[in-house]
């Protein structure tokens, strides 16, 4: 899939230093609406630092972030969220014993007035939650069902649906399939596809090449804080992508030194 849109986010020459440690060393990536851009790399490659810089958690040491063509300087994650950049982390920021609808509206509570009192509007919250979850292919027993009773994939879908409902233009997903079984992973990948079809940009962070290739339109590999390259779907094979993630020439050299046992 090749986008006809202009990039919604352009990360240009991004560097991030933590004292003497260089976590990102000049990373440049364009993110397009209606596409799933997979960011791959092994542990320590710089994926987490990169998405935290994109989402306002970290300020870049050098480089520039353009959002919808304009330079952006996020002072904190709230700035990024207000602009339309939502991040779903692995912990999902949910309270297991709280209902799905209360978790869905946590931080954005709908209010109805009863005289001088301001009350949580359960009817509105329940109706919207059920509707949004149905759109994502999840049939709840009811909006009062505790989040903790949902599967891991269903909880991921709640978090994704919540971000989309509250206006995400860019959805960053941090390893959403890492702890899931095959069926739950399939459900999350299907949800990503639904989001992409709403012309929302999806940034999918993963170390799983198969999961990336299932939904990805573009693939960027990070290694030690640097970009090893970006390819579109159809331009790279699974083996090539896996080889880039594994270190490419470094892995070949190690394999030679160990007699071809890697």
Beta strands, then each sheet from edge to edge (+ up, - down):
strand 1: 7-18
strand 2: 21-32
strand 3: 36-40
strand 4: 62-67
strand 5: 70-71
strand 6: 85-88
strand 7: 111-114
strand 8: 117-120
strand 9: 170-174
strand 10: 201-206
strand 11: 218-223
strand 12: 226-232
sheet 1: 2+ 1- 4+ 5-
sheet 2: 6+ 9+ 10+ 3+ 11+ 12-
sheet 3: 7+ 8-
end
